[in-house]
């Protein structure tokens, strides 16, 4: 089971092995309140949206510094 984090929001997702980060990101966009421009890390390493996930990965969507939620 992989863990996805964006700010204070977190979601565990099963069966992500072989999926690209961008695919899961689109599915969790509303749930985790992921903004359109984020940096993505997997297990602490900066990656692109086409990075292929494994089951125990920890993915974090990092909002640019100084950016708050939009209205």
C-alpha positions in Angstrom: 0.0 0.0 0.0 1.4 3.4 -1.0 1.0 6.6 1.0 0.2 9.9 -0.7 0.6 13.2 1.1 -0.2 16.8 0.2 0.2 19.3 3.1 -1.9 18.0 6.0 -3.9 15.6 3.8 -2.9 11.9 3.5 -4.4 8.9 1.6 -3.3 5.3 1.4 -3.8 3.6 -1.9 -3.6 -0.1 -2.7 -2.4 -1.7 -5.9 -0.4 1.2 -7.4 2.5 -0.9 -8.6 3.2 -0.1 -12.3 1.1 3.1 -12.3 2.6 6.4 -13.1 2.6 9.1 -10.3 0.6 11.4 -12.7 -2.2 8.8 -13.1 -2.7 8.5 -9.3 -2.3 12.3 -8.9 -5.3 12.9 -11.2 -7.4 10.4 -9.2 -6.5 12.0 -5.8 -6.5 15.7 -7.0 -9.7 16.6 -5.2 -9.3 14.3 -2.2 -5.9 15.7 -1.3 -6.4 19.2 -2.6 -3.4 19.0 -5.0 -2.7 22.3 -6.8 -1.9 22.3 -10.5 1.8 23.1 -9.9 3.5 20.9 -7.4 6.9 19.2 -6.9 6.6 15.5 -6.5 8.8 13.3 -4.3 8.8 9.5 -4.0 10.6 8.2 -1.0 12.3 11.6 -0.6 13.6 11.8 -4.2 12.3 14.5 -6.6 10.5 12.8 -9.6 8.4 13.6 -12.6 4.7 12.6 -13.3 5.8 9.7 -15.4 7.7 8.0 -12.5 6.4 4.4 -12.1 5.3 3.5 -8.6 5.9 0.5 -6.4 3.6 -0.8 -3.6 5.3 0.7 -0.5 6.2 4.1 -2.0 5.6 7.3 0.0 4.6 10.1 -2.4 4.5 13.7 -1.4 3.0 16.5 -3.4 4.8 19.7 -2.3 3.2 23.1 -2.9 5.5 26.0 -3.9 6.6 28.0 -0.9 4.3 30.9 0.1 1.3 29.5 -1.8 -2.0 29.2 0.0 -5.2 27.5 -1.0 -7.2 29.3 -3.7 -10.7 30.6 -3.5 
